[in-house]
């Protein structure tokens, strides 16, 4: 079902201090940057909200495991794939990360919501998990900048939650046996919950990218320049579930065109004439035949035409598929702000932020840490017109965390350099891509002439 509570991209009539998302603000040369809805804006406009019901709730896993708790958030039934994130903070960013679409999100840190929800602190215009599980919910946040609680945010976006769950036991079950479908709701609806779970399909079967991508392309910081007045190169950012802070980072280095995932290569070139391409994070199976496949074909065409390309998370997986590698479902994925990643060239280890349930197979060792279901893509062929090498690996399970394309101005990373939430170790990767594009722009004169650049 498409999430239509708040549009993935919804422009506001004008920029208002303390609300919204304006990635082109404070960028040299930009005069009238568009502003978009932040998920927390709804709390600014909301009148007094009802407190948590804390009625008895029941969480049931597909293997029959049960947990009792108390309900909060929206008074509705949650259903989806149970996953967990290990971050100690950054819950507002996680709740609004489109990569969690289709999932029921468990927070392993025992206290959720202590500093509340803040203005302009979200990563999209909506709350994407289908449900939230925690050990203890802070009903009254303690922070001077808070405009509401996690309960307030969830109820405003129609998302249910359950607290009082033994999240330690729940997480151990997922780590040992893999992610699993689940459902939770009122105890008195136990039979209805069971019936829903018996007929529940994995969210990966749906075109989740189509649910979270923007509806049309738009330029975010038209006229952006550097300190010397030189125009930024133009970047087509393909939205497979992009986070706001990725767009912020890109807008400080490029003139950014925010593009839907189903906008193909020829359309982007004809309408926008970019100098480079970027593909974002996002939810679901990268091998799904819907919007993800269209985005993959766009990236492959860009590489073949010698455009610089960078892929993050799902964008990395799409490039892996285009390189002829399989993608596969991980046992329980990597979700948190403390994933160690080694650069095989420098031997340096970065602590990174990650949120993904699929991975790209290792070209030599195959699928590492796979899910018991064995879900994976079919073996493909390399359509990039270039060889590749593994550049980054996860230091815990050795899974592939990034690729460099040999002889091309393109690379990918599985982790999130924008660090929302998370550490800043990998942030210089945006500078690496910026340097690549700036070196390449003088060569690519075709697109510059198409849009009338000097």
C-alpha positions in Angstrom: 0.0 0.0 0.0 1.4 3.4 -0.9 2.1 5.7 2.0 -0.1 8.7 1.3 -0.3 10.3 4.7 2.3 12.9 3.8 3.7 13.2 0.2 7.3 12.1 -0.2 7.9 15.5 -1.7 5.5 18.3 -0.9 6.5 21.9 -1.6 5.5 24.7 0.7 4.6 28.1 -0.6 7.5 29.8 1.0 10.4 29.2 3.4 9.3 29.6 7.1 12.0 29.9 9.8 12.0 26.9 12.1 10.1 24.6 9.8 10.4 22.7 6.5 13.4 21.5 4.5 15.3 24.0 2.3 18.5 22.3 1.1 19.3 25.3 -1.2 19.3 27.8 1.7 22.5 29.7 2.4 24.1 28.4 -0.8 26.0 31.1 -2.8 24.2 32.2 -6.0 20.8 30.7 -5.0 18.0 33.2 -4.8 14.7 31.4 -4.3 15.3 27.8 -3.2 12.2 25.6 -2.8 11.1 24.4 0.6 9.6 21.0 1.4 7.7 19.5 4.3 9.6 18.1 7.2 7.9 15.2 9.1 8.0 17.3 12.3 6.1 20.2 10.8 2.8 18.4 11.6 3.5 18.8 15.3 3.9 22.6 14.9 0.4 22.8 13.4 -1.2 20.1 15.6 -3.5 21.1 18.5 -3.5 19.1 21.7 -2.9 15.5 21.0 -4.3 12.5 23.0 -1.9 10.8 25.4 -0.7 7.2 24.8 -3.4 4.7 25.5 -1.0 2.2 27.1 -3.6 -0.4 26.7 -2.3 -4.0 26.8 -0.8 -5.0 23.4 0.5 -8.2 21.9 3.4 -8.6 19.5 3.4 -11.9 17.5 6.2 -13.2 15.3 5.7 -15.5 12.3 7.4 -18.3 14.3 4.8 -18.1 17.0 6.9 -16.1 19.5 4.9 -13.7 21.6 5.6 -10.6 23.6 3.2 -8.6 25.7 3.5 -4.8 26.1 1.6 -1.5 26.2 0.3 0.4 23.1 1.1 4.0 22.1 1.0 6.0 18.9 -1.8 5.5 16.5 -4.6 3.1 17.5 -4.2 0.7 14.6 -2.6 -2.7 13.9 1.1 -2.8 12.8 2.3 -5.5 10.4 5.6 -5.9 8.5 9.1 -7.3 8.7 10.7 -7.0 12.1 14.1 -5.4 12.1 16.2 -3.7 14.8 18.5 -0.6 14.9 21.3 -0.3 17.5 21.7 3.5 17.6 21.7 5.1 21.1 20.2 8.3 19.6 19.0 9.7 16.3 15.5 8.1 16.6 13.8 11.0 14.8 16.1 10.5 11.8 15.5 6.7 11.9 11.7 7.1 12.1 11.7 9.3 9.1 14.2 7.3 7.0 12.4 6.0 3.9 14.7 2.9 4.0 12.5 1.6 6.8 9.4 1.5 4.6 7.5 -1.8 5.0 9.2 -2.7 8.3 8.4 -2.8 12.0 11.3 -1.1 13.7 12.7 -2.2 17.1 15.0 0.2 19.0 17.6 -1.8 21.0 18.5 1.2 23.2 16.2 0.8 26.2 14.9 4.3 26.4 13.1 5.9 23.4 12.3 9.6 23.1 14.1 11.3 26.0 15.0 14.5 24.0 11.7 14.6 22.1 11.1 15.6 18.5 12.8 18.7 17.0 12.0 21.1 14.2 13.8 20.5 10.9 15.3 17.3 12.3 13.7 14.7 10.1 15.1 12.9 7.1 11.9 13.0 5.0 8.3 14.3 5.1 6.8 11.2 6.7 7.3 8.4 9.2 8.1 5.2 7.3 8.2 2.2 9.6 4.8 0.4 9.8 5.2 0.1 13.6 7.7 0.9 16.4 8.8 -1.4 19.2 10.8 -0.3 22.3 11.6 -1.2 25.9 10.5 2.1 27.5 8.9 5.2 25.9 9.6 8.6 27.4 6.1 10.1 27.6 7.3 13.6 28.6 10.6 14.6 26.8 13.2 16.7 28.5 14.7 19.1 26.0 14.2 22.9 25.5 13.9 22.5 21.8 11.4 19.7 21.8 8.1 20.3 20.0 6.5 17.0 20.9 7.1 13.4 21.9 7.8 10.3 19.8 4.2 9.3 20.6 3.0 12.6 19.3 4.9 12.1 16.0 3.7 8.6 15.5 0.0 9.4 16.2 0.2 12.4 13.9 1.5 10.2 11.1 -0.8 7.2 11.8 1.9 4.8 13.0 1.4 2.5 16.0 3.9 1.6 18.7 4.3 -0.9 21.5 6.5 -0.5 24.6 7.4 -2.8 27.5 8.9 -5.3 25.2 11.9 -7.3 26.1 13.9 -5.9 23.2 17.1 -7.7 24.3 15.4 -11.1 23.9 13.6 -10.0 20.7 16.9 -8.8 19.1 18.7 -12.0 20.0 16.0 -14.0 18.3 16.4 -11.9 15.1 20.2 -12.2 15.2 20.1 -15.9 15.6 17.2 -16.8 13.2 17.0 -13.9 10.9 14.4 -11.1 10.3 10.9 -12.3 10.4 7.3 -11.1 9.7 5.4 -9.8 12.7 2.2 -8.1 13.7 1.1 -6.2 16.9 -2.0 -4.7 18.3 -4.5 -4.8 21.1 -4.6 -8.1 23.1 -8.3 -8.4 22.6 -7.7 -8.6 18.9 -5.4 -11.7 19.2 -7.3 -13.8 16.7 -7.4 -11.0 14.1 -3.7 -10.5 14.6 -3.1 -14.2 14.0 -5.2 -14.1 10.8 -3.3 -11.1 9.5 0.1 -12.7 10.1 -0.9 -15.9 8.4 -1.8 -14.0 5.2 1.0 -11.4 5.4 3.4 -11.1 2.5 7.0 -9.9 2.8 7.3 -6.2 2.1 10.2 -6.9 -0.3 7.6 -8.3 -2.7 6.2 -4.8 -3.1 7.7 -1.9 -5.1 8.7 0.0 -2.0 10.9 2.4 -4.0 7.8 3.6 -5.9 6.2 4.3 -2.5 9.0 6.6 -1.2 10.4 8.4 -4.3 9.5 11.9 -5.2 6.7 12.5 -7.8 8.5 14.8 -10.2 12.0 16.3 -10.8 12.9 19.7 -9.4 16.1 21.7 -9.1 17.0 22.4 -5.5 19.6 25.2 -5.6 19.6 26.7 -9.1 22.5 29.1 -9.7 24.7 27.6 -6.9 28.3 28.8 -7.1 31.5 28.3 -5.1 33.3 31.1 -3.2 34.9 32.4 -6.4 31.6 32.6 -8.2 32.2 29.5 -10.4 29.0 27.6 -11.1 28.6 24.2 -9.4 28.5 21.2 -11.8 24.9 19.9 -12.1 24.0 16.6 -10.5 21.0 14.3 -11.1 20.2 12.8 -7.7 18.0 9.7 -8.3 15.6 9.4 -5.4 15.1 5.7 -4.3 14.2 6.9 -0.8 16.8 9.7 -0.3 17.4 11.2 3.1 17.3 15.0 3.5 20.8 15.2 4.8 22.1 13.5 1.7 20.5 16.3 -0.3 22.0 18.9 2.0 25.5 17.5 1.5 25.0 17.4 -2.2 23.7 20.9 -2.4 26.9 22.3 -0.9 28.9 20.8 -3.8 26.6 20.6 -6.8 23.6 22.2 -8.4 21.2 19.4 -7.6 18.3 18.1 -9.6 16.1 15.8 -7.4 14.8 13.1 -9.7 12.2 10.3 -9.3 13.5 6.7 -9.4 11.4 6.0 -12.5 12.8 8.9 -14.6 15.0 7.2 -17.1 18.4 8.3 -18.4 17.1 9.9 -21.7 14.5 11.9 -19.9 17.0 13.2 -17.4 19.5 14.2 -20.1 16.8 15.9 -22.2 15.2 17.9 -19.4 18.2 18.7 -17.2 21.5 18.0 -19.0 23.4 17.0 -15.8 27.2 16.6 -15.5 27.0 13.6 -13.1 24.6 11.1 -11.6 23.9 10.0 -8.0 21.7 7.2 -6.6 20.4 7.2 -3.0 19.5 4.8 -0.3 16.1 3.2 -0.3 13.9 0.3 0.9 13.2 -3.2 -0.4 14.8 -5.7 -2.7 17.2 -4.0 -5.2 16.3 -6.7 -7.8 12.6 -5.8 -7.7 11.4 -5.4 -11.3 9.7 -2.0 -10.6 11.2 1.4 -10.0 14.5 0.0 -8.7 15.2 -1.7 -12.0 14.5 1.6 -13.9 17.0 3.4 -11.6 19.5 0.6 -12.2 19.2 1.0 -16.0 19.6 4.8 -15.7 22.8 4.3 -13.7 24.2 1.8 -16.1 23.5 4.0 -19.0 25.3 6.9 -17.3 28.4 4.8 -16.6 28.5 3.6 -20.2 28.3 7.3 -21.4 31.3 8.1 -19.1 29.3 10.2 -16.6 30.7 10.2 -13.0 28.3 8.2 -10.9 28.1 7.7 -7.1 25.8 5.2 -5.4 24.9 5.0 -1.7 23.2 2.0 0.0 20.5 0.9 -2.4 22.3 2.8 -5.1 25.4 0.7 -4.4 23.3 -2.5 -4.7 21.8 -1.3 -8.0 25.3 -0.7 -9.4 26.3 -4.2 -8.1 23.5 -5.7 -10.1 24.5 -3.8 -13.2 28.0 -5.1 -12.7 26.7 -8.7 -13.0 26.8 -9.5 -9.2 23.9 -11.0 -7.3 22.2 -9.2 -4.5 20.8 -11.2 -1.5 18.9 -10.8 1.7 21.1 -10.6 4.8 20.3 -12.6 8.0 19.4 -9.5 9.9 21.0 -6.6 8.0 23.1 -3.7 9.2 21.1 -1.0 10.9 22.9 1.3 13.3 25.6 3.9 13.7 28.5 1.8 14.7 29.3 -0.5 11.7 33.1 -0.9 11.1 34.1 -0.7 7.4 37.6 -1.3 6.1 39.0 0.5 3.0 41.1 -2.2 1.3 43.4 0.3 -0.3 44.4 2.4 2.8 43.6 -0.3 5.4 41.8 2.3 7.4 38.7 1.3 9.3 35.7 3.8 9.3 32.9 3.7 11.8 29.8 4.1 9.7 26.0 4.6 9.8 24.1 1.9 7.9 20.5 0.8 7.2 20.0 -2.0 4.8 18.8 -5.6 4.7 20.3 -6.7 1.3 23.9 -6.9 0.2 26.0 -7.3 -2.9 27.7 -10.7 -3.2 31.5 -11.0 -3.0 32.8 -11.8 -6.4 35.1 -14.5 -4.9 33.4 -15.7 -1.8 29.8 -15.3 -2.9 26.9 -14.6 -0.4 28.2 -13.9 3.1 25.8 -13.9 6.2 22.7 -14.8 4.1 19.1 -14.9 5.4 17.8 -18.5 6.0 15.1 -17.8 3.3 17.9 -17.8 0.6 16.3 -14.8 -1.1 18.6 -13.5 -3.8 18.7 -12.2 -7.4 19.5 -14.2 -10.4 23.0 -14.2 -11.8 23.3 -11.3 -14.3 25.8 -9.9 -16.8 28.0 -6.8 -16.5 26.3 -4.0 -18.5 28.5 -1.2 -17.2 31.1 -1.5 -19.9 33.8 -1.6 -17.2 35.4 -4.0 -14.7 35.1 -3.4 -11.0 36.9 -4.1 -7.8 35.8 -4.4 -4.2 37.0 -1.3 -2.3 35.3 -1.6 1.1 34.3 -4.5 3.3 32.5 -4.8 6.6 34.9 -5.7 9.3 32.4 -7.8 11.2 31.0 -10.2 8.6 33.3 -9.3 5.5 30.3 -8.4 3.3 30.9 -6.0 0.4 30.6 -2.4 1.4 31.7 -0.6 -1.7 32.9 -0.9 -5.3 35.2 1.1 -7.5 34.7 0.9 -11.3 38.0 0.4 -13.1 38.7 3.1 -15.7 35.5 5.0 -14.9 34.8 8.0 -12.7 32.3 6.0 -10.6 32.2 4.3 -7.2 29.7 3.0 -4.6 29.4 2.6 -0.9 26.9 0.6 1.1 27.1 2.8 4.2 25.8 6.4 4.7 28.5 9.1 4.5 25.9 11.8 5.4 25.8 10.4 9.0 22.2 11.2 10.0 22.3 9.6 12.5 25.8 8.5 13.0 29.5 9.3 12.9 31.3 11.6 10.4 34.1 9.3 9.5 32.9 8.7 5.9 31.8 12.3 5.1 34.9 13.0 3.0 33.5 10.6 0.4 31.2 13.4 -0.9 34.4 15.5 -1.4 36.0 12.5 -3.3 33.0 12.5 -5.6 33.0 16.3 -6.0 36.7 16.2 -7.0 36.0 13.5 -9.6 33.1 15.4 -11.1 35.0 18.7 -11.2 37.9 17.0 -13.0 35.4 15.5 -15.5 33.2 18.5 -16.2 35.5 20.2 -18.7 35.6 16.9 -20.7 31.8 16.5 -20.8 30.9 19.5 -23.0 27.8 18.0 -24.6 25.5 18.5 -21.6 26.9 21.9 -20.8 26.0 23.1 -24.4 22.6 21.5 -24.1 21.6 23.7 -21.1 23.4 26.8 -22.4 26.3 26.9 -19.9 29.5 28.8 -20.9 
